[in-house]
Amino acid sequence: MRNLAATAIGVVVVVLVGTFVTIQNPIVGIPFMLAGLFLLLCPNFLLKKLSSKSSSEKKESEEISPTVPRVESYTLADTQAHSAEIESLGTLNPDYELDKEGIIQAHIGGENIYRLNFSPRDVLLEESSSGEDIHVIVDEKCVGNIGKRNRERVRVLMHDGSVLSMKVLIFGGQYRILDPADGEIHSGQNDYSVKMDISISRQ
């Protein structure tokens, strides 16, 4: 009863407003009145259309969206014992030899300019003969070990078939920097840091 009364009031309002608008501008007023009456008398029509469109878009999105793998990251241990192996994986950075003017023109003043660049590399995991350590191998070279706290977790991933890919990212080494404070180029060295990302399927 309440909905019927509200609808009746709405119809009266639309008719009155539509009549006024029609007197001023028939081209606008008549379509306005018809649209208002339709929405009042068929309120569920628009809601059903919007709901149907939303459901269709959601279903389509679910169908075309690929499953995104989960990524677990681990910082390797014992990397300093394998500095020579890590360095052999790098390529010379041409910016390392720039003079002050070249650094300014390249807009890299105030940044560490490392002697070596490292690209992400695929890895293999290899358990030690004692079974205690897990070595991380890149191009047949060990670049570090899985830390003790993460060893059991990584060992599970090695055998449960959920690993999609494994890559390492290498940071550090010799660098030069144009110090904005004194305008001079300084040299330094950071210990190598190796991070391993493991992509895991969402099962």
N, C-alpha and C positions, 0 to 999 in steps of 0.2 A: 504493500500500500504506500509506504514511504517512498520507495523507488518510483512508483507511478506518479506520485505528486511532484517529485523532483523533476521527472521527465516532462510533465505537463508545464511546469514553471519554465523549464529550459526552452520548450517549444515556443511559449509565449514571448520570452525574451528574444529568441532568435528571430521570430517573425517581426517583432516590433523594430529591432535593430536593423533587420534586413529591409524592412519597408522604408525606414528612414534613409538607409544607404541607397536603396533603389531610386528613391526620389531624387537624391543628389546625383547619382551616377548609376543608371540601370545596368551598364555593362559589368560593373563590379558587384552591385547589390544582389542581383538574381543568383549568380553562382554562389555568393556568400550564403544566402538564405538556404539554397538547396543543400550545400555541403553541411551547414549547421544542422539542418533537420535530419539528414542522413546519419550523421554521427550520433545525434541524440536518440534516434529510433533504432539504430544498429550499433550500440556501443562496443560490442564484442568483435566487430569486424576488423577494426584497425589493430586491436590487441592481438587477435589471432594471426594477422599478417606479420606483425613485428615479431611475435613469438616464434612463428614458423621460420622466418628469415634468420633469427638468432640461432635457432637449433640447427638449421642447415649449415650456417657458417661455422658453428662449433664442430659439427660432425666432419665437415670438409677439412678443417684445420687439424683435427685429430688424425684424419686419414693421411694427409700429406706430410705431417711433421715427423721427421725421423726421430728415433729414440736417441736421446743425448746421453753419451756415456758419462759415468762418474770418473773424476780424476783424483787420484791420491798422490801427494807430493812428499818426497823424502829428501832430506839433505844428507849426503853421504859422509861417512866417517873415514878417517885415515887417508884423506886426499893428499896431505903434504908428503906422505911417503911415496906418492905416485906423481910428483910434480913433473918429472921428465916425460912420463907417458902422456900426461895431460897436455903439456906444451907441444908435443908432437902432433896433436890433433888440431892445432890452431893454424890460422893463416895470417901472414903479416898484414897489419893495418896500415894502409898508405898514409893515413892522417897522422900517424905517430911521428913521422919525420918532418911535419910542417914547422916552419918558423913562426915567429910571433905574428907577422902580417898574414900568413896563410891561415893561422888559427882564427884570427879575427874575421877574415873574409868568409871562413866556413861557419861562422857563428857557433863555435864550440869552445869559446873561452869560458873558464870556470868549470869545465867538465874534465873528468879523468879520460885521457885518450890512451887506451890500452895498446900495447905493442902487438898483441895477437887478437884476432877475432875468432869467435867460436860459434858455429852453427849448431842447431839442435841435431843430436845424433841418436840413431837407434841403438839399443843395448841388448846384451844377453846377461842373464843371471847365472852364476855358477857357484855351486856349493863347494866349500873347501874339503879337502880329503878328511879332515877331522869332523866335518859336519857342523862346525860351530859358526864359521863365517859364511857370508854370501857375498861373493865378489861381483862387482859390476864391470862388465867387459864391453869396450867399444873398439871396434876394428882390431880385435884380438889383443887389446891392451887393457889392463886393469886400471881404472881411474878412481877406485875407492871401494869401500864396503858398506853394506847396509848396517846402520847403527844397531847396537844391542837391543835397544828398546823396541825397534821396529822389525826385528829379525823374524819373529814368529808370524807376524801378520804377513810379511812379504813371502815367507815360505808357504803359507796357505795359498796365497794368490798364484804362486808358481805351479801349484798342482791342481787347482780347482777348475781350470779351464775358462775363467772369466776375463783374463787379460786380453785386451784388444791390441794394445801397443805400449811400448816403453821407450821413453826418450830422456836424454840428459841435456841439461843446459849448464854451461861452464862460465864462471865469472872470475875476474881477478887477474893477477899477474903484474908485470911491469907497466907503468903508466907515466905520462907527462901531463902537466896541467899548467895553463896560463892563469896565474893567480891575479884576479882583478884588484886585489889589495895593493900589490906592489908592481904589477905589470910585467912580472918576470915569469919565465917558464921553470917549473920545478919538476923533479923526477921523484918517483916513489915506487913502491911495490906492495900489493895486497896479496895475502895468501889466496890460493885458488879455492873456490867454493863450487861444489858440483851438486846440482839439484836434479833428482830423477822424478819424472811424471809418469804415472802408470794409469792408462785409460782402461776402465773396467766396464764391462757390459752390465746393464741394469736388468738383472734376472728376477 
